[in-house]
């Protein structure tokens, strides 16, 4: 409790210090949980550069990476009360705040990469972003976060049954918990910043994430088996506090949206490069990377889609995504 209070006081201090009374420059404070070497952070740097240029210097972006302002969940809570301006979170964390986002956590809902982008960049993606506003969160766009796959410490996972009895770290995401359970594993929610130590100490037997996150977190130093089963596609979502967004005039809102749209293009380009580089790097470090038949995983996890399909809201989005050509 004391840590949370200290965090809120720290962010409030940042808010005070960022108020520039000497000129008209407005500071946008953006907090996230990834390292500065991650393509997401680099995309945000590009966003800041574009926004400053488009606005003629009227806006500047200050970025606080690596959970400096808290976990993804804490950053969302700061946005909701207007103590932080912007953040990036995984859709898996955002589903706790905006229920319709749960649709992204359903295993194998997307056919391929092209299908994913058609959904994210089309009316379905816009509808899901707009749905966050009632929770004081303005959805601005989707950064690429690739597909998530399992990595383990002591043994490879070549088929779903290999997960039975294994403690697998997941985000604070009910869909992720249900997905791991569908494979027979034991889902264990742990903060991203605490995961390396948890793997090292054997608190969990493995985790699941995309190649750049696996590599840049250095989890490959502990986990020597990486199975590319690509069970879920959870985009990173860039959001602004509606408390801030609603104080902006239409021109200023357009500046921010245009700069963000440009950064999405740049981040996705950087992501493609980092994904391949990361796989090559972990292989060179001695990680056994395998590509199993996905059909047993897809078949066993159908129960997740069936369960969430009982919710009319989620069912409507499942149908829309499946019917997107």
MINU-323790 format. One record per atom (N, C-alpha, C): residue in three letters; x, y, z. Coordinates in steps of 0.2 Angstrom, whole numbers, padded with zeros to 4 digits, always signed. Last residue first. Example, Ala and Ser with C-alpha at 12.3 -4.5 7.8 and 13.67 -1.06 7.14 Angstrom:
residues 2
SER+0064-0011+0035 SER+0068-0005+0036 SER+0064+0000+0039 ALA+0066-0028+0039 ALA+0062-0022+0039 ALA+0066-0016+0039 
***
This chain:
residues 325
UNK-0061-0055-0220 UNK-0057-0058-0225 UNK-0050-0056-0225 UNK-0069-0058-0205 UNK-0065-0053-0209 UNK-0061-0057-0214 UNK-0076-0067-0198 UNK-0079-0065-0204 UNK-0075-0060-0208 UNK-0068-0067-0186 UNK-0068-0073-0190 UNK-0071-0072-0197 UNK-0072-0055-0181 UNK-0065-0056-0183 UNK-0065-0062-0188 UNK-0086-0056-0179 UNK-0083-0051-0184 UNK-0076-0052-0186 UNK-0086-0067-0170 UNK-0089-0068-0176 UNK-0086-0062-0181 UNK-0080-0060-0159 UNK-0077-0066-0162 UNK-0079-0067-0169 UNK-0088-0050-0156 UNK-0082-0048-0159 UNK-0078-0054-0162 UNK-0099-0057-0152 UNK-0100-0053-0157 UNK-0094-0051-0161 UNK-0094-0063-0140 UNK-0096-0067-0146 UNK-0097-0063-0152 UNK-0093-0052-0132 UNK-0087-0056-0134 UNK-0088-0060-0141 UNK-0106-0050-0130 UNK-0102-0044-0132 UNK-0096-0048-0135 UNK-0112-0062-0125 UNK-0114-0059-0131 UNK-0109-0054-0134 UNK-0103-0075-0118 UNK-0104-0068-0117 UNK-0106-0065-0124 UNK-0100-0087-0123 UNK-0106-0086-0120 UNK-0108-0079-0118 UNK-0087-0086-0128 UNK-0092-0085-0133 UNK-0099-0085-0130 UNK-0079-0090-0118 UNK-0080-0083-0119 UNK-0085-0081-0124 UNK-0081-0104-0121 UNK-0083-0101-0114 UNK-0084-0094-0115 UNK-0076-0106-0134 UNK-0083-0108-0132 UNK-0085-0105-0126 UNK-0062-0102-0132 UNK-0067-0098-0136 UNK-0074-0099-0135 UNK-0058-0112-0124 UNK-0058-0105-0121 UNK-0063-0101-0125 UNK-0060-0124-0131 UNK-0064-0123-0125 UNK-0064-0116-0122 UNK-0050-0124-0140 UNK-0056-0122-0142 UNK-0061-0120-0136 UNK-0037-0129-0136 UNK-0039-0123-0133 UNK-0046-0120-0136 UNK-0036-0141-0143 UNK-0037-0141-0136 UNK-0039-0135-0133 UNK-0034-0136-0156 UNK-0040-0140-0155 UNK-0041-0140-0147 UNK-0022-0129-0155 UNK-0028-0125-0158 UNK-0034-0129-0155 UNK-0013-0139-0152 UNK-0014-0133-0148 UNK-0021-0130-0149 UNK-0014-0147-0163 UNK-0016-0150-0157 UNK-0017-0144-0152 UNK-0010-0138-0174 UNK-0017-0140-0173 UNK-0019-0143-0167 UNK+0004-0135-0174 UNK-0001-0131-0170 UNK-0008-0133-0169 UNK+0018-0144-0173 UNK+0011-0144-0176 UNK+0007-0140-0172 UNK+0032-0134-0168 UNK+0028-0139-0168 UNK+0021-0139-0172 UNK+0047-0129-0170 UNK+0041-0127-0173 UNK+0036-0133-0173 UNK+0060-0123-0158 UNK+0056-0128-0162 UNK+0049-0126-0164 UNK+0076-0120-0152 UNK+0069-0117-0155 UNK+0066-0122-0159 UNK+0085-0120-0139 UNK+0082-0125-0143 UNK+0076-0122-0146 UNK+0098-0109-0136 UNK+0091-0111-0135 UNK+0089-0115-0140 UNK+0111-0104-0138 UNK+0110-0111-0136 UNK+0103-0113-0134 UNK+0113-0092-0143 UNK+0115-0093-0136 UNK+0113-0100-0133 UNK+0109-0093-0156 UNK+0116-0093-0155 UNK+0118-0094-0147 UNK+0095-0092-0153 UNK+0098-0099-0155 UNK+0106-0099-0154 UNK+0094-0079-0149 UNK+0093-0084-0144 UNK+0096-0091-0146 UNK+0097-0073-0161 UNK+0102-0072-0155 UNK+0101-0077-0150 UNK+0087-0077-0170 UNK+0094-0079-0171 UNK+0098-0078-0165 UNK+0076-0071-0163 UNK+0077-0078-0164 UNK+0084-0080-0166 UNK+0080-0057-0164 UNK+0079-0060-0158 UNK+0080-0068-0158 UNK+0080-0055-0178 UNK+0086-0054-0175 UNK+0086-0057-0168 UNK+0066-0056-0180 UNK+0071-0061-0183 UNK+0077-0061-0180 UNK+0061-0045-0172 UNK+0059-0052-0171 UNK+0063-0057-0174 UNK+0067-0034-0177 UNK+0069-0036-0170 UNK+0067-0043-0169 UNK+0061-0032-0190 UNK+0068-0033-0189 UNK+0070-0036-0183 UNK+0047-0030-0186 UNK+0049-0036-0190 UNK+0057-0037-0190 UNK+0049-0019-0178 UNK+0047-0025-0175 UNK+0049-0031-0179 UNK+0051-0009-0186 UNK+0056-0010-0182 UNK+0055-0017-0179 UNK+0038-0008-0192 UNK+0044-0010-0196 UNK+0050-0012-0192 UNK+0031-0005-0182 UNK+0029-0011-0185 UNK+0035-0013-0189 UNK+0035+0008-0179 UNK+0036+0003-0174 UNK+0035-0004-0177 UNK+0031+0015-0191 UNK+0038+0014-0189 UNK+0040+0009-0184 UNK+0017+0014-0190 UNK+0021+0012-0196 UNK+0028+0010-0194 UNK+0016+0020-0177 UNK+0013+0014-0178 UNK+0017+0010-0184 UNK+0020+0033-0180 UNK+0024+0029-0176 UNK+0022+0022-0176 UNK+0009+0038-0187 UNK+0016+0038-0191 UNK+0020+0033-0187 UNK-0001+0038-0177 UNK-0002+0034-0183 UNK+0005+0033-0187 UNK+0004+0048-0169 UNK+0004+0041-0167 UNK+0003+0036-0172 UNK+0003+0059-0177 UNK+0010+0057-0174 UNK+0010+0050-0172 UNK-0011+0059-0178 UNK-0007+0059-0184 UNK+0000+0056-0182 UNK-0015+0061-0164 UNK-0017+0055-0168 UNK-0013+0054-0174 UNK-0009+0074-0161 UNK-0007+0068-0158 UNK-0009+0061-0161 UNK-0015+0082-0171 UNK-0008+0082-0171 UNK-0006+0075-0167 UNK-0029+0080-0167 UNK-0027+0078-0174 UNK-0019+0077-0174 UNK-0029+0087-0155 UNK-0030+0080-0155 UNK-0028+0077-0162 UNK-0026+0100-0159 UNK-0021+0096-0155 UNK-0022+0089-0155 UNK-0038+0102-0166 UNK-0032+0102-0170 UNK-0026+0099-0166 UNK-0048+0102-0156 UNK-0048+0097-0162 UNK-0041+0097-0165 UNK-0040+0104-0140 UNK-0044+0106-0145 UNK-0044+0101-0151 UNK-0039+0095-0125 UNK-0036+0097-0131 UNK-0042+0099-0136 UNK-0046+0089-0114 UNK-0044+0096-0113 UNK-0041+0099-0120 UNK-0048+0076-0117 UNK-0053+0080-0118 UNK-0052+0088-0116 UNK-0035+0070-0115 UNK-0038+0071-0121 UNK-0043+0076-0122 UNK-0035+0070-0100 UNK-0030+0075-0104 UNK-0033+0076-0111 UNK-0045+0062-0097 UNK-0044+0068-0093 UNK-0040+0073-0097 UNK-0042+0051-0104 UNK-0047+0055-0107 UNK-0047+0062-0103 UNK-0025+0046-0107 UNK-0030+0048-0102 UNK-0035+0052-0105 UNK-0021+0036-0121 UNK-0021+0042-0117 UNK-0026+0043-0112 UNK-0012+0021-0127 UNK-0018+0025-0124 UNK-0016+0032-0121 UNK-0009+0008-0137 UNK-0006+0015-0135 UNK-0013+0019-0133 UNK-0007-0009-0135 UNK-0011-0004-0136 UNK-0009+0003-0133 UNK+0000-0023-0143 UNK+0001-0018-0138 UNK-0003-0012-0140 UNK-0009-0038-0146 UNK-0006-0032-0148 UNK-0005-0027-0142 UNK-0007-0054-0145 UNK-0010-0049-0140 UNK-0006-0042-0142 UNK-0011-0069-0151 UNK-0008-0062-0153 UNK-0011-0057-0149 UNK-0007-0085-0145 UNK-0011-0079-0145 UNK-0007-0073-0148 UNK+0001-0096-0149 UNK-0005-0097-0147 UNK-0010-0091-0147 UNK+0014-0100-0156 UNK+0010-0094-0158 UNK+0003-0095-0156 UNK+0023-0110-0154 UNK+0017-0112-0156 UNK+0012-0107-0157 UNK+0038-0112-0154 UNK+0035-0107-0158 UNK+0028-0110-0159 UNK+0047-0115-0139 UNK+0042-0118-0144 UNK+0038-0113-0147 UNK+0062-0115-0132 UNK+0057-0110-0135 UNK+0053-0114-0140 UNK+0073-0119-0119 UNK+0068-0122-0124 UNK+0063-0117-0126 UNK+0080-0113-0109 UNK+0084-0115-0115 UNK+0079-0119-0120 UNK+0079-0100-0098 UNK+0075-0105-0102 UNK+0079-0107-0108 UNK+0090-0092-0094 UNK+0087-0097-0089 UNK+0083-0102-0093 UNK+0093-0084-0104 UNK+0099-0086-0100 UNK+0097-0092-0095 UNK+0081-0080-0110 UNK+0085-0086-0113 UNK+0091-0088-0109 UNK+0078-0069-0103 UNK+0075-0075-0100 UNK+0078-0081-0104 UNK+0082-0056-0107 UNK+0087-0061-0105 UNK+0084-0067-0102 UNK+0073-0047-0113 UNK+0073-0048-0105 UNK+0078-0053-0103 UNK+0076-0049-0126 UNK+0078-0043-0123 UNK+0078-0043-0115 UNK+0070-0062-0129 UNK+0077-0060-0129 UNK+0080-0054-0125 UNK+0057-0061-0126 UNK+0061-0067-0123 UNK+0068-0065-0123 UNK+0053-0050-0134 UNK+0053-0050-0126 UNK+0057-0055-0123 UNK+0056-0055-0147 UNK+0060-0049-0144 UNK+0059-0049-0136 UNK+0046-0067-0147 UNK+0054-0067-0147 UNK+0057-0061-0145 UNK+0033-0066-0134 UNK+0035-0065-0141 UNK+0043-0066-0141 UNK+0029-0078-0122 UNK+0029-0071-0124 UNK+0032-0072-0131 UNK+0027-0087-0107 UNK+0025-0087-0114 UNK+0026-0079-0116 UNK+0037-0098-0096 UNK+0033-0092-0097 UNK+0031-0092-0104 UNK+0042-0109-0083 UNK+0042-0106-0089 UNK+0038-0100-0090 UNK+0041-0114-0070 UNK+0044-0118-0075 UNK+0045-0115-0081 UNK+0043-0103-0056 UNK+0039-0105-0062 UNK+0044-0109-0066 UNK+0053-0103-0046 UNK+0046-0101-0044 UNK+0041-0104-0050 UNK+0066-0104-0049 UNK+0062-0110-0050 UNK+0055-0109-0047 UNK+0074-0094-0049 UNK+0073-0097-0043 UNK+0069-0103-0043 UNK+0073-0089-0062 UNK+0080-0091-0060 UNK+0079-0095-0053 UNK+0060-0086-0063 UNK+0062-0091-0067 UNK+0069-0094-0064 UNK+0060-0075-0054 UNK+0056-0081-0053 UNK+0058-0087-0057 UNK+0069-0066-0060 UNK+0071-0069-0054 UNK+0066-0075-0052 UNK+0061-0063-0072 UNK+0068-0066-0072 UNK+0070-0070-0066 UNK+0049-0057-0066 UNK+0049-0064-0069 UNK+0056-0067-0070 UNK+0047-0044-0062 UNK+0050-0049-0057 UNK+0051-0056-0060 UNK+0043-0037-0072 UNK+0049-0035-0069 UNK+0052-0040-0064 UNK+0030-0043-0074 UNK+0035-0044-0079 UNK+0042-0042-0076 UNK+0022-0051-0061 UNK+0024-0045-0064 UNK+0030-0046-0069 UNK+0013-0066-0063 UNK+0019-0063-0060 UNK+0020-0057-0064 UNK+0002-0079-0062 UNK+0002-0072-0063 UNK+0008-0069-0059 UNK+0002-0095-0068 UNK+0005-0091-0062 UNK+0006-0084-0064 UNK-0006-0109-0073 UNK-0005-0102-0074 UNK-0003-0099-0068 UNK-0001-0125-0076 UNK-0003-0121-0070 UNK-0001-0114-0071 UNK-0008-0134-0091 UNK-0003-0131-0087 UNK-0006-0127-0080 UNK-0018-0139-0099 UNK-0016-0143-0093 UNK-0010-0140-0089 UNK-0022-0131-0109 UNK-0017-0135-0111 UNK-0015-0140-0105 UNK-0031-0123-0102 UNK-0034-0127-0107 UNK-0029-0132-0109 UNK-0023-0115-0094 UNK-0027-0121-0091 UNK-0029-0126-0096 UNK-0019-0106-0103 UNK-0014-0111-0100 UNK-0017-0117-0097 UNK-0031-0099-0105 UNK-0028-0103-0110 UNK-0023-0108-0108 UNK-0034-0094-0092 UNK-0039-0099-0095 UNK-0035-0103-0101 UNK-0024-0085-0092 UNK-0025-0090-0086 UNK-0029-0096-0089 UNK-0027-0077-0102 UNK-0021-0080-0102 UNK-0021-0086-0097 UNK-0040-0072-0098 UNK-0039-0076-0104 UNK-0033-0080-0104 UNK-0036-0064-0087 UNK-0040-0070-0086 UNK-0040-0075-0092 UNK-0021-0058-0083 UNK-0026-0058-0088 UNK-0029-0065-0087 UNK-0007-0053-0079 UNK-0014-0053-0075 UNK-0019-0052-0080 UNK+0002-0065-0088 UNK+0001-0058-0086 UNK-0006-0059-0081 UNK+0010-0080-0082 UNK+0006-0077-0087 UNK+0005-0070-0084 UNK+0021-0094-0081 UNK+0020-0087-0079 UNK+0015-0084-0084 UNK+0017-0110-0077 UNK+0019-0105-0082 UNK+0017-0098-0080 UNK+0022-0125-0070 UNK+0019-0118-0068 UNK+0022-0113-0074 UNK+0016-0140-0077 UNK+0021-0135-0077 UNK+0018-0128-0074 UNK+0006-0150-0077 UNK+0010-0149-0071 UNK+0015-0144-0071 UNK+0007-0151-0095 UNK+0004-0153-0089 UNK+0008-0153-0083 UNK+0013-0148-0106 UNK+0013-0143-0101 UNK+0009-0145-0095 UNK+0013-0159-0114 UNK+0019-0158-0111 UNK+0019-0152-0106 UNK+0000-0158-0120 UNK+0001-0162-0114 UNK+0008-0161-0111 UNK+0003-0150-0132 UNK+0000-0148-0126 UNK+0001-0152-0120 UNK+0020-0153-0138 UNK+0013-0154-0138 UNK+0009-0152-0132 UNK+0033-0149-0134 UNK+0031-0151-0141 UNK+0024-0152-0143 UNK+0042-0141-0124 UNK+0035-0142-0125 UNK+0033-0143-0132 UNK+0058-0147-0116 UNK+0054-0144-0122 UNK+0046-0145-0122 UNK+0063-0143-0099 UNK+0061-0148-0105 UNK+0057-0144-0110 UNK+0067-0133-0091 UNK+0070-0140-0090 UNK+0068-0145-0096 UNK+0061-0120-0094 UNK+0068-0121-0091 UNK+0071-0128-0093 UNK+0053-0113-0109 UNK+0053-0117-0103 UNK+0060-0118-0101 UNK+0040-0104-0118 UNK+0047-0105-0116 UNK+0048-0108-0109 UNK+0027-0102-0130 UNK+0030-0105-0123 UNK+0037-0105-0123 UNK+0022-0087-0138 UNK+0024-0094-0138 UNK+0027-0096-0131 UNK+0013-0074-0146 UNK+0016-0077-0140 UNK+0017-0084-0141 UNK+0017-0064-0160 UNK+0013-0069-0157 UNK+0017-0072-0151 UNK+0018-0046-0161 UNK+0019-0052-0163 UNK+0015-0058-0160 UNK+0015-0033-0158 UNK+0018-0037-0152 UNK+0019-0044-0154 UNK+0014-0017-0165 UNK+0014-0024-0166 UNK+0018-0028-0160 UNK+0002-0006-0158 UNK+0009-0007-0160 UNK+0009-0015-0160 UNK-0013+0003-0162 UNK-0010-0004-0160 UNK-0003-0004-0162 UNK-0020+0018-0154 UNK-0018+0014-0160 UNK-0015+0007-0157 UNK-0028+0025-0145 UNK-0025+0028-0150 UNK-0023+0024-0156 UNK-0041+0026-0133 UNK-0037+0021-0137 UNK-0034+0025-0143 UNK-0042+0033-0118 UNK-0043+0035-0125 UNK-0038+0030-0129 UNK-0050+0030-0104 UNK-0044+0028-0108 UNK-0046+0029-0115 UNK-0061+0030-0095 UNK-0057+0036-0095 UNK-0050+0034-0099 UNK-0070+0020-0099 UNK-0066+0019-0093 UNK-0060+0024-0093 UNK-0076+0024-0111 UNK-0080+0024-0105 UNK-0076+0023-0098 UNK-0065+0021-0120 UNK-0067+0028-0118 UNK-0071+0029-0111 UNK-0064+0009-0125 UNK-0060+0010-0119 UNK-0062+0017-0116 UNK-0071+0008-0137 UNK-0074+0005-0131 UNK-0070+0006-0125 UNK-0062+0012-0147 UNK-0067+0017-0144 UNK-0071+0015-0138 UNK-0055+0000-0149 UNK-0052+0006-0146 UNK-0057+0011-0143 UNK-0065-0007-0155 UNK-0062-0009-0148 UNK-0058-0004-0145 UNK-0067+0000-0166 UNK-0073-0001-0162 UNK-0070-0003-0155 UNK-0055-0001-0173 UNK-0057+0005-0171 UNK-0063+0005-0165 UNK-0055-0015-0176 UNK-0050-0012-0171 UNK-0052-0005-0169 UNK-0066-0015-0184 UNK-0066-0019-0178 UNK-0061-0016-0173 UNK-0062-0007-0195 UNK-0068-0005-0191 UNK-0068-0009-0184 UNK-0044-0009-0196 UNK-0051-0008-0199 UNK-0056-0006-0194 UNK-0032-0013-0190 UNK-0032-0007-0193 UNK-0039-0005-0197 UNK-0035-0026-0184 UNK-0033-0020-0180 UNK-0034-0013-0183 UNK-0039-0033-0196 UNK-0043-0032-0190 UNK-0042-0026-0186 UNK-0028-0033-0204 UNK-0034-0031-0206 UNK-0039-0029-0201 UNK-0018-0038-0195 UNK-0018-0031-0196 UNK-0024-0028-0200 UNK-0022-0052-0195 UNK-0022-0048-0189 UNK-0022-0040-0190 UNK-0021-0055-0208 UNK-0027-0055-0205 UNK-0028-0051-0199 UNK-0007-0055-0209 UNK-0011-0050-0213 UNK-0018-0050-0210 UNK-0003-0065-0200 UNK-0001-0058-0199 UNK-0006-0053-0203 UNK-0018-0076-0199 UNK-0011-0075-0200 UNK-0009-0068-0199 UNK-0030-0078-0192 UNK-0028-0083-0197 UNK-0020-0083-0198 UNK-0034-0077-0174 UNK-0032-0074-0181 UNK-0029-0079-0185 UNK-0037-0085-0164 UNK-0042-0082-0167 UNK-0040-0078-0174 UNK-0028-0093-0156 UNK-0029-0094-0163 UNK-0035-0091-0166 UNK-0036-0090-0140 UNK-0031-0093-0144 UNK-0033-0094-0151 UNK-0041-0074-0135 UNK-0043-0081-0137 UNK-0038-0084-0142 UNK-0037-0061-0132 UNK-0034-0067-0128 UNK-0036-0074-0130 UNK-0045-0053-0139 UNK-0038-0054-0142 UNK-0035-0060-0138 UNK-0057-0052-0132 UNK-0057-0056-0138 UNK-0050-0057-0141 UNK-0055-0043-0121 UNK-0054-0050-0120 UNK-0053-0054-0127 UNK-0059-0031-0125 UNK-0053-0032-0127 UNK-0051-0040-0125 UNK-0071-0029-0118 UNK-0072-0032-0125 UNK-0065-0034-0128 UNK-0068-0024-0105 UNK-0070-0031-0106 UNK-0070-0034-0113 UNK-0056-0015-0099 UNK-0061-0014-0105 UNK-0063-0021-0107 UNK-0048-0019-0089 UNK-0051-0012-0088 UNK-0057-0012-0094 UNK-0043-0031-0092 UNK-0046-0030-0085 UNK-0049-0024-0084 UNK-0038-0029-0104 UNK-0044-0033-0104 UNK-0047-0032-0097 UNK-0025-0024-0103 UNK-0031-0020-0104 UNK-0038-0023-0103 UNK-0017-0035-0102 UNK-0018-0031-0096 UNK-0024-0027-0097 UNK-0018-0040-0115 UNK-0020-0045-0110 UNK-0021-0041-0103 UNK-0013-0030-0123 UNK-0021-0031-0123 UNK-0023-0035-0117 UNK-0001-0021-0114 UNK-0003-0027-0118 UNK-0010-0027-0118 UNK+0001-0003-0115 UNK+0000-0009-0112 UNK-0002-0015-0116 UNK+0008+0013-0114 UNK+0007+0007-0118 UNK+0006+0001-0114 UNK+0001+0029-0110 UNK+0005+0023-0108 UNK+0004+0018-0114 UNK+0000+0046-0105 UNK-0001+0041-0110 UNK+0003+0035-0107 UNK-0001+0054-0093 UNK-0005+0056-0099 UNK-0006+0051-0104 UNK-0006+0053-0076 UNK-0002+0051-0081 UNK-0005+0052-0088 UNK-0017+0057-0068 UNK-0010+0058-0066 UNK-0005+0056-0070 UNK-0030+0053-0072 UNK-0027+0059-0075 UNK-0020+0061-0072 UNK-0036+0042-0067 UNK-0037+0048-0063 UNK-0033+0054-0066 UNK-0032+0034-0078 UNK-0039+0034-0076 UNK-0040+0040-0072 UNK-0018+0034-0078 UNK-0022+0037-0083 UNK-0029+0038-0081 UNK-0016+0026-0066 UNK-0014+0033-0066 UNK-0017+0037-0072 UNK-0021+0014-0071 UNK-0024+0017-0066 UNK-0022+0024-0065 UNK-0011+0011-0081 UNK-0018+0012-0083 UNK-0022+0016-0077 UNK+0000+0010-0072 UNK+0000+0015-0077 UNK-0007+0016-0080 UNK-0003-0002-0066 UNK-0003+0004-0062 UNK-0003+0010-0066 UNK-0003-0011-0076 UNK-0009-0010-0073 UNK-0009-0004-0069 UNK+0011-0011-0079 UNK+0006-0009-0084 UNK-0001-0007-0081 UNK+0019-0004-0065 UNK+0018-0009-0069 UNK+0013-0006-0074 UNK+0028+0012-0063 UNK+0024+0007-0061 UNK+0023+0002-0066 UNK+0037+0021-0069 UNK+0031+0024-0066 UNK+0026+0018-0064 UNK+0047+0013-0073 UNK+0049+0018-0069 UNK+0043+0021-0065 UNK+0046+0002-0082 UNK+0042+0002-0076 UNK+0044+0008-0071 UNK+0054+0005-0093 UNK+0056+0000-0089 UNK+0052+0001-0082 UNK+0052+0024-0097 UNK+0052+0016-0098 UNK+0053+0012-0092 UNK+0045+0038-0099 UNK+0048+0034-0093 UNK+0047+0027-0094 UNK+0047+0052-0110 UNK+0045+0044-0109 UNK+0049+0042-0103 UNK+0039+0066-0115 UNK+0044+0063-0110 UNK+0042+0056-0109 UNK+0036+0075-0129 UNK+0034+0069-0125 UNK+0040+0067-0121 UNK+0029+0091-0132 UNK+0035+0087-0132 UNK+0033+0081-0127 UNK+0021+0104-0142 UNK+0020+0097-0138 UNK+0027+0094-0138 UNK+0025+0114-0150 UNK+0020+0116-0145 UNK+0019+0110-0140 UNK+0033+0112-0161 UNK+0036+0113-0154 UNK+0031+0114-0148 UNK+0024+0110-0171 UNK+0028+0116-0171 UNK+0031+0118-0164 UNK+0017+0099-0172 UNK+0014+0104-0168 UNK+0018+0110-0168 UNK+0026+0091-0179 UNK+0019+0092-0182 UNK+0016+0098-0178 UNK+0037+0090-0171 UNK+0038+0093-0177 UNK+0031+0095-0180 UNK+0032+0083-0160 UNK+0035+0090-0159 UNK+0036+0093-0165 UNK+0027+0071-0166 UNK+0023+0076-0163 UNK+0026+0083-0162 UNK+0039+0065-0170 UNK+0034+0068-0175 UNK+0029+0073-0172 UNK+0045+0063-0158 UNK+0049+0067-0163 UNK+0044+0070-0168 UNK+0036+0054-0152 UNK+0038+0061-0149 UNK+0041+0066-0154 UNK+0037+0044-0161 UNK+0030+0047-0160 UNK+0032+0054-0157 UNK+0050+0039-0159 UNK+0048+0042-0165 UNK+0041+0046-0165 UNK+0048+0035-0146 UNK+0053+0040-0147 UNK+0051+0044-0154 UNK+0039+0024-0148 UNK+0037+0030-0144 UNK+0042+0036-0145 UNK+0048+0016-0155 UNK+0042+0018-0159 UNK+0039+0024-0155 UNK+0056+0012-0145 UNK+0059+0016-0151 UNK+0053+0019-0155 UNK+0048+0005-0137 UNK+0051+0011-0135 UNK+0053+0016-0140 UNK+0045-0005-0146 UNK+0040-0001-0144 UNK+0042+0005-0141 UNK+0058-0012-0148 UNK+0055-0008-0154 UNK+0049-0003-0151 UNK+0069-0009-0134 UNK+0063-0013-0137 UNK+0060-0008-0143 UNK+0078-0003-0127 UNK+0081-0006-0133 UNK+0075-0010-0137 UNK+0073+0002-0116 UNK+0074+0007-0121 UNK+0076+0003-0127 UNK+0060-0010-0110 UNK+0067-0007-0110 UNK+0068-0002-0116 UNK+0043-0007-0104 UNK+0048-0011-0108 UNK+0055-0007-0108 UNK+0032-0001-0098 UNK+0036-0006-0094 UNK+0042-0009-0098 UNK+0029+0017-0098 UNK+0028+0010-0100 UNK+0033+0005-0097 UNK+0022+0033-0099 UNK+0026+0028-0095 UNK+0024+0021-0098 UNK+0023+0050-0104 UNK+0022+0043-0107 UNK+0026+0038-0103 UNK+0018+0066-0104 UNK+0021+0061-0100 UNK+0019+0054-0102 UNK+0019+0080-0113 UNK+0015+0073-0113 UNK+0020+0068-0109 UNK+0020+0097-0111 UNK+0023+0090-0110 UNK+0018+0085-0109 UNK+0019+0111-0121 UNK+0015+0106-0117 UNK+0019+0099-0116 UNK+0025+0127-0122 UNK+0026+0120-0124 UNK+0022+0115-0118 UNK+0024+0140-0121 UNK+0017+0137-0122 UNK+0018+0129-0123 UNK+0034+0145-0106 UNK+0032+0146-0113 UNK+0026+0141-0114 UNK+0034+0145-0093 UNK+0038+0150-0096 UNK+0036+0151-0103 UNK+0027+0135-0087 UNK+0024+0141-0086 UNK+0028+0147-0090 UNK+0025+0119-0089 UNK+0030+0124-0091 UNK+0026+0131-0092 UNK+0024+0106-0079 UNK+0020+0112-0081 UNK+0025+0117-0083 UNK+0032+0096-0074 UNK+0031+0096-0081 UNK+0027+0102-0084 UNK+0031+0097-0060 UNK+0037+0099-0064 UNK+0037+0100-0071 UNK+0018+0091-0059 UNK+0020+0098-0057 UNK+0026+0101-0060 UNK+0020+0078-0063 UNK+0015+0082-0066 UNK+0016+0090-0065 UNK+0030+0074-0054 UNK+0031+0074-0061 UNK+0027+0079-0065 UNK+0021+0073-0043 UNK+0027+0078-0043 UNK+0029+0079-0050 UNK+0013+0063-0047 UNK+0010+0070-0045 UNK+0016+0075-0046 UNK+0022+0053-0046 UNK+0019+0055-0053 UNK+0016+0062-0052 UNK+0024+0052-0033 UNK+0030+0053-0037 UNK+0027+0056-0044 UNK+0012+0049-0027 UNK+0015+0055-0026 UNK+0021+0057-0030 UNK+0010+0036-0033 UNK+0006+0041-0035 UNK+0009+0048-0033 UNK+0021+0029-0026 UNK+0021+0030-0034 UNK+0016+0036-0036 UNK+0017+0030-0013 UNK+0023+0033-0015 UNK+0023+0034-0023 UNK+0006+0022-0014 UNK+0005+0029-0012 UNK+0011+0033-0014 UNK+0012+0010-0017 UNK+0007+0013-0022 UNK+0006+0020-0020 UNK+0019+0007-0006 UNK+0023+0008-0012 UNK+0018+0011-0017 UNK+0010+0006+0004 UNK+0014+0012+0004 UNK+0018+0013-0002 UNK+0004-0006+0000 UNK+0000+0000+0000 UNK+0004+0006+0000 
***
